[in-house]
Amino acid sequence: MVLISMAFFGLFGVGAYYFPNSFIASGSFFVTRTVDDNSGDYFAYEGYYAQQTAFSHSDTVLGLFNSVNVRKNALEGLGIVVNETSLRKFNRSIRVKKDSPQVITLNIKGKNISEAGSGWVALSKAVLNVHEVLNQKGDSRLSLSMVETIPVVHKAYRSILLNLIVGILFGTFISVTCVVFAGYVRKEL
């Protein structure tokens, strides 16, 4: 019984490898601050301070990517009705990480190439728009720019070997649990 269960769930794991793939749209953003023009007659620390400000500002940009208001604007830009369900689904598809002090990478998962790509573009535009509005009120020298205007869209990675191993382990667990439970029931009856 254990071997049959292992084989069945192992084949199920391999079959899960061939289910419809998801796609991931990836792109990066660069956070910077322009330096004050100064005289070449003396040394100034402005370049250093501009870089330090950009380092700190990248955390604020990360916050913008994770903001519910910005994500709501992105959904509206896609023409999707904004409600709790659509926000949760959109939130599950988004991964934002700070790759370096001034580089932020946005990954959006979708069922197909166009869903992933359009989600990435919509969220990018929403963040850039909010960033621009906020910088008019704050430090106008801070800027956020896309490294590329079009994301790289690729299939999500799936490992057939990993699916097989997980299937076999799951089958082993299920079959051993059934055998133990059946033995327990026989002893009690």
C-alpha positions as CSV (number, residue, x, y, z in Angstrom):
1,M,0.0,0.0,0.0
2,V,2.8,2.4,0.8
3,L,4.6,1.8,-2.5
4,I,1.3,2.3,-4.4
5,S,0.6,5.5,-2.6
6,M,4.2,6.7,-3.2
7,A,3.9,5.9,-6.9
8,F,0.5,7.6,-7.2
9,F,1.4,10.8,-5.5
10,G,4.8,10.8,-7.3
11,L,3.0,10.7,-10.6
12,F,0.6,13.4,-9.3
13,G,3.6,15.6,-8.5
14,V,5.0,15.1,-12.0
15,G,1.5,15.9,-13.4
16,A,1.4,19.1,-11.3
17,Y,4.6,20.2,-13.2
18,Y,2.6,20.4,-16.4
19,F,-0.3,22.4,-15.0
20,P,-0.7,25.9,-16.5
21,N,2.4,28.0,-15.6
22,S,2.3,31.4,-14.2
23,F,4.4,34.3,-15.5
24,I,6.5,36.8,-13.7
25,A,7.1,40.4,-14.8
26,S,10.3,41.9,-13.3
27,G,11.9,45.3,-13.5
28,S,14.1,47.6,-11.4
29,F,13.9,51.2,-10.2
30,F,16.8,53.5,-9.3
31,V,16.5,56.1,-6.5
32,T,18.8,59.1,-6.8
33,R,19.2,62.7,-5.7
34,T,20.7,65.4,-7.8
35,V,23.7,67.2,-6.3
36,D,23.7,71.0,-5.7
37,D,25.9,72.9,-8.2
38,N,28.8,74.3,-6.2
39,S,31.9,76.2,-7.0
40,G,34.9,74.3,-8.0
41,D,37.0,76.6,-5.8
42,Y,36.4,74.6,-2.7
43,F,35.5,71.1,-1.5
44,A,32.0,70.3,-0.6
45,Y,30.3,67.2,0.9
46,E,27.2,67.7,-1.2
47,G,27.7,64.6,-3.3
48,Y,28.1,62.4,-0.3
49,Y,25.0,63.8,1.4
50,A,23.0,63.4,-1.8
51,Q,24.0,59.8,-2.0
52,Q,23.1,59.2,1.7
53,T,19.7,60.9,1.2
54,A,19.0,58.6,-1.8
55,F,19.9,55.6,0.3
56,S,17.4,56.6,3.0
57,H,14.8,57.6,0.4
58,S,14.8,54.1,-1.1
59,D,13.1,52.9,2.1
60,T,10.3,55.4,1.5
61,V,10.0,54.2,-2.1
62,L,9.7,50.6,-0.8
63,G,6.8,51.9,1.4
64,L,5.1,53.4,-1.6
65,F,5.3,50.1,-3.5
66,N,3.6,48.4,-0.4
67,S,1.0,51.2,0.1
68,V,-2.6,50.1,-0.2
69,N,-3.5,53.5,-1.7
70,V,-0.9,53.1,-4.5
71,R,-2.0,49.5,-5.2
72,K,-5.6,50.8,-5.3
73,N,-4.5,53.4,-7.9
74,A,-2.8,50.6,-9.9
75,L,-6.0,48.4,-9.9
76,E,-8.1,51.4,-11.0
77,G,-5.5,52.0,-13.8
78,L,-6.1,48.4,-14.9
79,G,-9.8,48.9,-14.9
80,I,-10.4,46.4,-12.1
81,V,-13.1,47.1,-9.5
82,V,-11.3,47.8,-6.2
83,N,-12.6,45.7,-3.3
84,E,-11.1,43.5,-0.6
85,T,-10.9,40.5,-2.9
86,S,-9.2,42.2,-5.8
87,L,-6.7,44.0,-3.4
88,R,-5.8,40.7,-1.7
89,K,-5.3,38.9,-5.1
90,F,-3.2,41.8,-6.3
91,N,-1.2,41.9,-3.1
92,R,-0.4,38.1,-3.3
93,S,1.0,38.6,-6.8
94,I,3.5,41.4,-5.9
95,R,7.0,41.0,-4.6
96,V,9.1,44.1,-3.9
97,K,12.7,44.0,-2.7
98,K,15.6,46.3,-2.2
99,D,18.5,44.8,-4.1
100,S,21.0,47.4,-3.2
101,P,20.9,50.8,-1.4
102,Q,19.4,52.6,-4.4
103,V,17.9,49.8,-6.5
104,I,14.4,48.3,-6.0
105,T,13.1,45.4,-7.9
106,L,9.4,44.8,-8.5
107,N,8.1,41.3,-9.5
108,I,4.5,40.7,-10.4
109,K,3.1,37.2,-11.0
110,G,0.2,36.7,-13.4
111,K,-1.7,33.8,-15.1
112,N,-0.4,34.9,-18.5
113,I,2.2,37.3,-20.1
114,S,-0.2,40.2,-20.5
115,E,-1.6,40.0,-17.0
116,A,1.9,40.0,-15.4
117,G,3.2,42.8,-17.7
118,S,0.1,45.0,-17.4
119,G,0.1,44.7,-13.6
120,W,3.8,45.6,-13.5
121,V,3.3,48.7,-15.7
122,A,0.2,49.8,-13.8
123,L,1.9,49.6,-10.4
124,S,5.0,51.3,-11.7
125,K,3.0,54.2,-13.1
126,A,1.0,54.5,-9.8
127,V,4.2,54.6,-7.8
128,L,5.9,57.1,-10.1
129,N,2.9,59.4,-10.0
130,V,2.6,59.4,-6.3
131,H,6.4,59.8,-5.9
132,E,6.2,62.9,-8.2
133,V,3.3,64.4,-6.3
134,L,5.0,63.9,-2.9
135,N,8.4,65.3,-4.2
136,Q,6.7,68.5,-5.2
137,K,5.9,69.1,-1.5
138,G,9.2,67.8,-0.3
139,D,12.7,67.5,-1.8
140,S,12.3,68.0,-5.5
141,R,15.8,66.8,-6.2
142,L,14.9,63.2,-5.2
143,S,14.0,61.1,-8.2
144,L,12.8,57.6,-9.0
145,S,13.3,56.2,-12.4
146,M,12.8,52.9,-14.1
147,V,15.9,51.1,-15.3
148,E,13.9,49.9,-18.3
149,T,10.4,51.0,-19.2
150,I,9.2,47.5,-20.2
151,P,9.5,44.6,-17.7
152,V,11.1,41.3,-18.4
153,V,8.4,38.7,-18.4
154,H,9.3,35.0,-18.0
155,K,7.7,31.7,-16.9
156,A,7.8,31.0,-13.2
157,Y,10.4,28.3,-12.5
158,R,9.2,24.8,-11.7
159,S,11.3,21.8,-11.0
160,I,10.0,18.4,-12.2
161,L,12.5,16.7,-9.8
162,L,11.2,18.7,-6.8
163,N,7.6,18.0,-7.7
164,L,8.4,14.3,-7.9
165,I,10.2,14.2,-4.6
166,V,7.4,16.2,-2.8
167,G,4.8,13.9,-4.3
168,I,6.6,10.8,-3.2
169,L,7.1,12.2,0.3
170,F,3.5,13.3,0.6
171,G,2.4,9.8,-0.6
172,T,4.6,8.2,2.0
173,F,3.2,10.4,4.7
174,I,-0.5,9.7,3.7
175,S,0.1,6.0,3.4
176,V,1.9,5.6,6.7
177,T,-0.8,7.7,8.4
178,C,-3.5,5.4,6.9
179,V,-1.6,2.3,8.0
180,V,-1.1,3.6,11.6
181,F,-4.8,4.8,11.8
182,A,-6.0,1.4,10.5
183,G,-3.9,-0.4,13.1
184,Y,-5.2,1.8,15.8
185,V,-8.8,1.2,14.8
186,R,-8.3,-2.6,14.7
187,K,-6.9,-2.6,18.2
188,E,-9.8,-0.5,19.5
189,L,-12.5,-2.7,17.9
